[in-house]
Amino acid sequence: MSSEEIKQIAWRFIDEILNKENTKEINSLVTPDFTYHARGEDIKGVEEFKNWIESDRGVSSDVRFTLLDSIAEYGKVATAWIVEGTHDKEFHGIPPTHKKFETVGINIFHFEDGKIQEVWVIVDGLTPALELGVVKTVSNVT
């Protein structure tokens, strides 16, 4: 597949799965042995990923990924994006703050036979934690 074709698959993954939570599209986009690496977790397999998406999307009813750029080389695609939303549901034990958040991240997609075999997610988690007030900065450290 061409670089443009695999970039389109990566962009479709972000839009259909992460933005629209259209888990019916997962099987058409990923391999059966798909692995998703995010926030220190290794989510393996299609069913485990579907469950993870449903719980992860639960943090915000209006989450939205905006793609900024992508690069394709050697059967891999790197995408840069902004994600924003409102923290209106409990997330990993953090009660809803009802505040807006925004952060940036990068996904690195690995392809096998025209499908996504693996995704590595690098995301700035500190910025939204500060925006939501769930962590505080330390001042006047001596």
C-alpha angles and dihedrals in degrees: 000000000000124000090250092053094052091045088056091051091051091048090047090051091054094046100041100036107027100031103032099025087225096164091172087076095056096089092053092052106039139049120250090251092050117157126196117196113199136148093352094310128115108209108195127194134011098275094048089049092050090053091047092051092051093050095040093049087053092082093075135021091204104040114153132184116206116195115224104177145336138203126197125199136150095358094310132105127202116198128189118207148165120227123198138169146123121283095229101144136051113276123190091334095315110124117228114279095187088222127133119249135191133181143155134242149164130228122201111202122199116200134208122183093343096311134095109263099174140005128199115199123203113184137169101239097168097067096058091042089056092044091052092046094236091126127034131213119240115235132190094023111179 
